[in-house]
Amino acid sequence: MANINRIKSTGSNRPDEKSDESTGLVSGVKRFFHVGDDEKITTLEQLFVEQLKDLYSAENQLIEALPKMAAAAFAPPLKKGFQTHLKETKEHARRLERILKGLGEDAEGKTCQAMKGLVKEGSETISEDASKEVKDAALIAAAQRVEHYEIAGYGCVRTYAGLLGRKKDAQVLGMTLKEEAATDKKLTAAAATLNLKVDKTPAKKTERKS
């Protein structure tokens, strides 16, 4: 992390190309705040726009992922839940697009690195060799991680919209926030209905050789 702010000794304002970008988080932070760039985020409105674009990217990545999660789900209610949330997610993306258009901004051009990582984890869950019930439990866990990320993101942009006096945008974002929270609660309820058998047999102790 200490390498993020390292600048070339030539006087260039760009970060050292050899800086540590071994994780998506580090490179994501650098791109988000334009570290070493002349276009740093200096106002709340700029931050508002950047986070809206980040959420727009997140929603579109989720639109691609949800059909795969629905196909992998075993329990009919969970499968239907993913399909229903896909419709909601498409509407969430349209709302963000309209808000950004009202700000004179293009919704495209940013990649949400956090969602990219969450989607990758979800793909790994889909390919896991597990029983149907256990896989459903794992899919719910992956989906809730996504929901928690989105709840945090929408909570922030709703607050920013209010601070900037954009009351209509704050209302729309608040609506999406409520829908994401409702989905999270449905996933928790779905997890409670899974027919998971818990093996309560104590694990056998391995004997030590003298």
Rosetta blueprint (number, residue, H / E / L):
1 M L
2 A L
3 N L
4 I L
5 N L
6 R L
7 I E
8 K L
9 S L
10 T L
11 G L
12 S L
13 N L
14 R L
15 P E
16 D L
17 E L
18 K L
19 S L
20 D L
21 E L
22 S L
23 T L
24 G H
25 L H
26 V H
27 S H
28 G H
29 V H
30 K H
31 R H
32 F H
33 F H
34 H L
35 V L
36 G L
37 D L
38 D L
39 E L
40 K L
41 I L
42 T L
43 T L
44 L H
45 E H
46 Q H
47 L H
48 F H
49 V H
50 E H
51 Q H
52 L H
53 K H
54 D H
55 L H
56 Y H
57 S H
58 A H
59 E H
60 N H
61 Q H
62 L H
63 I H
64 E H
65 A H
66 L H
67 P H
68 K H
69 M H
70 A H
71 A H
72 A H
73 A L
74 F L
75 A L
76 P H
77 P H
78 L H
79 K H
80 K H
81 G H
82 F H
83 Q H
84 T H
85 H H
86 L H
87 K H
88 E H
89 T H
90 K H
91 E H
92 H H
93 A H
94 R H
95 R H
96 L H
97 E H
98 R H
99 I H
100 L H
101 K H
102 G H
103 L L
104 G L
105 E L
106 D L
107 A L
108 E L
109 G L
110 K L
111 T L
112 C L
113 Q H
114 A H
115 M H
116 K H
117 G H
118 L H
119 V H
120 K H
121 E H
122 G H
123 S H
124 E H
125 T H
126 I H
127 S L
128 E L
129 D L
130 A L
131 S L
132 K H
133 E H
134 V H
135 K H
136 D H
137 A H
138 A H
139 L H
140 I H
141 A H
142 A H
143 A H
144 Q H
145 R H
146 V H
147 E H
148 H H
149 Y H
150 E H
151 I H
152 A H
153 G H
154 Y H
155 G H
156 C H
157 V H
158 R H
159 T H
160 Y H
161 A H
162 G H
163 L H
164 L L
165 G L
166 R L
167 K H
168 K H
169 D H
170 A H
171 Q H
172 V H
173 L H
174 G H
175 M H
176 T H
177 L H
178 K H
179 E H
180 E H
181 A H
182 A H
183 T H
184 D H
185 K H
186 K H
187 L H
188 T H
189 A H
190 A H
191 A H
192 A H
193 T L
194 L L
195 N L
196 L L
197 K L
198 V L
199 D L
200 K L
201 T L
202 P L
203 A L
204 K L
205 K L
206 T L
207 E L
208 R L
209 K L
210 S L
